Amino acid sequence: MTYFVMVRHGRTEWNAAGRIQGHTDVPLSEEGRRQVSRQRIPGHYKNARWVSSPLVRAVQTAQLMGCSDPELERALMEMNWGEWEGLTLSDLRQRHRNAMRHNEDRGLDFRPTGGESPRDVQERVMEWMGKKVDASTPVVAVTHKGVIRATLSKATGWDMIGPPPLVLDWTCAHVFSMDENKFLKLSMANVPL
């Protein structure tokens, strides 16, 4: 059984403005830097292997939490929002009205123009996790909200239509486990950092 301790990056200026970041490489804001510099992974994961999305906001988060040189992994990058990056959901809902509502109602198959779906994110993350199944070492994965939501979807069977099965606190860690048969489950949610 391998444990994956998933941590969302700290806040950015775009988070504060409600702008969709996706693959856009936005650094942490001063508020975000203060937030994560006080956070630490729980002691029983002290010897975990640290892996980070290569986007600067995730790398900065790992570094401020005590890992100076995390392994970088593209599978942990945020969902690619294509042409919609930099916009807000309210902008998109006003601009695309019924089409946006229909797209959002597709759940795992929601797809921004020129981007990827949550199902695409889920598939790349599950492939990466499957390669890391190693009973000896837990993994701390510093990543993004969309990646954690896609992982939660897979672990719980949530189709991303309607509210999630539980409310996640984005300032906490969420621990998933995968066994040798590549069965994924949510072990603990909202673990204080």
C-alpha positions as CSV (number, residue, x, y, z in Angstrom):
1,M,0.0,0.0,0.0
2,T,1.4,3.4,-1.0
3,Y,0.1,6.6,0.6
4,F,-0.1,9.8,-1.4
5,V,-0.4,12.9,0.7
6,M,-1.8,15.5,-1.6
7,V,-1.3,19.2,-0.8
8,R,-2.7,22.1,-2.8
9,H,-0.3,25.0,-3.5
10,G,-0.6,28.3,-1.5
11,R,-2.7,31.2,-2.7
12,T,-1.7,33.4,-5.7
13,E,-2.9,36.8,-6.9
14,W,-5.0,35.0,-9.5
15,N,-6.7,32.9,-6.8
16,A,-7.6,36.1,-4.9
17,A,-9.1,37.5,-8.1
18,G,-11.0,34.3,-9.0
19,R,-9.0,33.9,-12.2
20,I,-8.5,30.4,-13.7
21,Q,-4.8,29.6,-13.7
22,G,-4.6,26.1,-15.3
23,H,-1.1,25.8,-16.9
24,T,-0.4,29.5,-16.6
25,D,2.7,29.8,-14.4
26,V,1.6,32.2,-11.6
27,P,3.8,32.5,-8.5
28,L,2.6,32.5,-4.9
29,S,1.3,35.8,-3.6
30,E,2.8,37.3,-0.4
31,E,-0.3,36.0,1.4
32,G,0.3,32.5,-0.1
33,R,4.0,32.6,0.9
34,R,3.0,33.4,4.5
35,Q,0.4,30.7,4.6
36,V,2.5,27.8,3.4
37,S,5.7,28.9,5.3
38,R,3.8,28.0,8.5
39,Q,2.6,24.6,7.2
40,R,4.3,21.3,7.8
41,I,3.5,17.7,6.7
42,P,2.4,15.5,9.7
43,G,5.3,13.8,11.4
44,H,4.5,10.2,10.3
45,Y,5.1,11.3,6.7
46,K,8.4,12.9,7.6
47,N,10.5,10.5,5.4
48,A,8.1,10.7,2.4
49,R,9.4,11.3,-1.1
50,W,8.4,14.8,-2.2
51,V,7.0,15.3,-5.7
52,S,5.7,18.6,-7.1
53,S,3.9,19.9,-10.1
54,P,6.5,21.8,-12.1
55,L,4.4,25.0,-12.0
56,V,6.1,27.6,-9.9
57,R,3.3,28.0,-7.3
58,A,3.6,24.3,-6.4
59,V,7.4,24.3,-6.4
60,Q,7.4,27.4,-4.1
61,T,4.9,25.7,-1.8
62,A,7.1,22.5,-1.5
63,Q,10.2,24.6,-0.8
64,L,8.4,26.8,1.8
65,M,7.1,23.7,3.5
66,G,10.7,22.3,3.9
67,C,11.6,20.4,0.7
68,S,14.3,22.4,-1.1
69,D,14.4,20.2,-4.2
70,P,11.2,18.3,-4.9
71,E,11.0,15.8,-7.8
72,L,9.0,17.5,-10.6
73,E,6.2,15.6,-12.2
74,R,4.1,16.9,-15.1
75,A,1.2,14.5,-14.3
76,L,0.6,16.7,-11.2
77,M,0.0,19.9,-13.2
78,E,-3.3,21.6,-13.0
79,M,-6.0,20.9,-15.6
80,N,-5.2,22.7,-18.8
81,W,-8.0,25.3,-19.2
82,G,-6.9,26.2,-22.7
83,E,-8.4,29.5,-24.0
84,W,-10.2,30.1,-20.7
85,E,-7.1,30.6,-18.6
86,G,-7.0,34.1,-17.0
87,L,-10.8,34.4,-17.1
88,T,-13.2,33.9,-14.2
89,L,-16.1,31.4,-14.0
90,S,-18.6,34.2,-13.8
91,D,-17.1,35.7,-17.1
92,L,-17.5,32.4,-18.8
93,R,-21.0,31.8,-17.5
94,Q,-22.0,35.3,-18.8
95,R,-20.3,34.9,-22.1
96,H,-21.4,31.3,-22.9
97,R,-24.6,31.0,-20.9
98,N,-26.5,27.8,-21.8
99,A,-23.5,26.2,-23.5
100,M,-21.4,26.7,-20.3
101,R,-24.2,25.3,-18.1
102,H,-24.4,22.3,-20.4
103,N,-20.6,21.8,-20.4
104,E,-20.5,22.0,-16.6
105,D,-23.3,19.4,-16.3
106,R,-20.9,17.0,-18.1
107,G,-19.0,16.4,-14.9
108,L,-15.8,14.4,-15.6
109,D,-16.2,15.2,-19.3
110,F,-16.4,19.0,-18.8
111,R,-13.9,20.5,-21.3
112,P,-12.8,24.1,-21.7
113,T,-12.1,25.3,-25.2
114,G,-8.6,24.1,-26.2
115,G,-8.1,22.4,-22.8
116,E,-8.5,19.1,-21.1
117,S,-11.3,17.5,-19.1
118,P,-11.2,16.4,-15.4
119,R,-11.3,12.8,-16.8
120,D,-8.1,13.5,-18.7
121,V,-6.5,14.8,-15.5
122,Q,-7.7,11.8,-13.6
123,E,-6.2,9.4,-16.2
124,R,-2.8,11.0,-16.1
125,V,-2.7,11.1,-12.3
126,M,-3.8,7.5,-12.0
127,E,-1.2,6.4,-14.5
128,W,1.5,8.2,-12.5
129,M,0.2,6.8,-9.1
130,G,0.2,3.3,-10.6
131,K,3.9,3.6,-11.4
132,K,4.7,4.7,-7.8
133,V,3.0,1.8,-6.0
134,D,5.7,0.9,-3.5
135,A,4.8,-0.2,-0.1
136,S,7.9,1.3,1.5
137,T,7.7,5.0,0.9
138,P,4.8,7.5,1.1
139,V,4.7,10.3,-1.4
140,V,3.9,14.0,-0.6
141,A,2.5,15.4,-3.8
142,V,2.3,19.2,-4.0
143,T,-0.3,19.9,-6.7
144,H,-3.5,21.8,-7.6
145,K,-7.2,21.8,-6.7
146,G,-8.2,20.3,-10.0
147,V,-5.8,17.4,-9.6
148,I,-7.0,16.7,-6.0
149,R,-10.6,16.9,-7.1
150,A,-10.0,14.4,-10.0
151,T,-8.2,12.1,-7.6
152,L,-11.2,12.4,-5.1
153,S,-13.5,11.5,-8.0
154,K,-11.6,8.4,-8.8
155,A,-11.3,7.3,-5.1
156,T,-15.0,7.8,-4.3
157,G,-16.8,7.2,-7.5
158,W,-18.0,10.8,-7.7
159,D,-18.8,11.7,-11.3
160,M,-18.2,15.4,-10.6
161,I,-21.9,16.1,-11.3
162,G,-23.4,17.9,-8.3
163,P,-21.5,18.5,-5.0
164,P,-18.5,16.4,-4.0
165,P,-19.0,13.6,-1.4
166,L,-17.2,15.8,1.2
167,V,-16.0,19.3,1.5
168,L,-12.2,19.6,1.2
169,D,-10.2,22.2,3.1
170,W,-7.6,23.5,0.6
171,T,-5.2,24.5,3.4
172,C,-5.1,20.8,4.6
173,A,-3.6,17.6,3.2
174,H,-5.7,14.8,1.7
175,V,-4.3,11.3,2.0
176,F,-5.1,8.7,-0.7
177,S,-3.8,5.1,-0.7
178,M,-3.3,2.7,-3.6
179,D,-2.7,-1.0,-3.2
180,E,-0.8,-3.4,-5.4
181,N,-3.9,-3.9,-7.5
182,K,-4.0,-0.2,-8.2
183,F,-7.2,0.3,-6.2
184,L,-7.4,3.9,-5.0
185,K,-9.2,5.1,-1.8
186,L,-9.4,8.2,0.2
187,S,-7.7,7.4,3.5
188,M,-8.0,10.8,5.3
189,A,-9.3,14.2,4.3
190,N,-8.6,17.6,5.8
191,V,-5.4,16.6,7.7
192,P,-4.1,19.8,9.3
193,L,-0.7,21.0,8.1
